[in-house]
Amino acid sequence: MPDRRAVLELPLIALSAFASRWRRGIEERKMNVVCHIRYEIDPHQGAAFEEYAKNWTNIIPACGGNLIGHFMPHEGTNYVAHALIGFESLAAYEAYRVRLRGAPKGRANFEFAERQRLILKEERTFLRPVSS
């Protein structure tokens, strides 16, 4: 049986490996700007929000965004979800937003969220990667 310290270090090792792969992915895909979306969702609509997030997996790349992922509540706070989408620049983000709003599947997914009343609040923050 592993000792307690070894067990506690496992998540840190996994997180470090994920961060390293993620950083390389940003550099390879020329993501100079990452849009971080923080959602406050209805905690009783988790399954519907997950469907909404899964719908974006094909729509976002088709409109020019580099989807890093959507992240659902797992432990602790049950009403906060996140999304990370990379872009070459803020201008690329603005062009993406125009394409996204004009895409039939994009509009349908926005309408789905509104009909279901999934999202109570949404905040966007634009981040830049820290170069090594």
N, C-alpha and C positions, 0 to 999 in steps of 0.2 A: 504494500500500500504506500503511495507517495506521501511524503510529509506535507503538513499544512502549507508551508511556504511555497513548495513546488506547485501545489494546486492553485494558490492565490496568484502566482506569477503567470499561469497559463493564459488568462484573458489579456494580460498586458503583452505577452508575446504575440498572440493572435492579432491584437489591435495594431501593434507595431508593424507586423507583416502586411496587414491591410493598408495601413497608411503609406507604406513604401510602394506597394503596387498602385495605389491610388495616385500618388505623386508622379510616378512614371507615366501613368495613363494620361494625366493632365499635360505633361510635357510632350508626349507623343501626339496628342490630339490638338496641340496648340491652343489650349484653353487659358487665355490670359485673364478672363473674367469668369467667375462662377456665381450664378444666381442661386442664393439660398432662400428657399420659400419655407416659412414657418406657418403651419396651419394650426388653428384651433378648430378641432372637429367635435361634432356631437359624439360623445363616447358611446352612445347607443347605436351609432351608425358605422361602427368600425368596419364591418364586412362590406358595406356599400362604398365606404371611402377606399378600401383596398381595391375594389373593382374599378373605381374611378382612377386610381393610381396606375393600375395595370393597363388600363386603356391608353394611358400616355406613353407606354413603352414603345409603341410603333409610331404614334402621332408626332411626338417631339422630334425624334431623329428625321422624320420625313419633312419637317418644317425647318430643319437646320440647327437644332439644339443637340448638344452632346449630353444625353441623359446619363448622369452618374447614378442616380437612383432616388426612389422614394423610400421613406423610412417610417414605419408604423410604431405606435406605442407598444412597448413590450412589458416593461416592469415600471412601476412608479406611476407617474402622471399618465392618465388614460385619455387625455384630450389633445395632445400635441403630436403632430406628425411633421415630417420634413421632406423636402425635395432639394436635390442639387442638380443644376444644369449648367454645363460649361459652354462658353462662347469665346471666339477669338477676340472680340471687342464689344464695347457697349453698342456700337453701330450695328454689329452682327446681331446682338440681342434685339434691338429695335426692329430690324428687318424680319427676324424670327417671329416677333409678336404680331406683325402684320400678317405674315403667312399663316400663323396659328389661328388667328381670328377668322381668316378667310377659308380655312380648311373645313370641309363638311364634317369630318370626324371630330375635329377639334371643337367646333360649335356644338355638336351633339353631346360631347363629354361635358362641356361647360353647362349645357342645359340639364343634363342628368344630375349634376351636382346641385343645381338650383332647385330642381324638382324635389330631390331627396332632402334638401336642406342639410347637406353634409358639413359644409364649411361655415363656421361661425365667424371666423376672422382669418385674414391672410396677410402676412408681412413679407416683403422682399428686402433682402440685403445683398449687395454686390460685393463679392470678395475677390481678392487677387491671391494667387499662390505665392508662398514665400519661397524664393529661389535658394537653392543650397549652395 
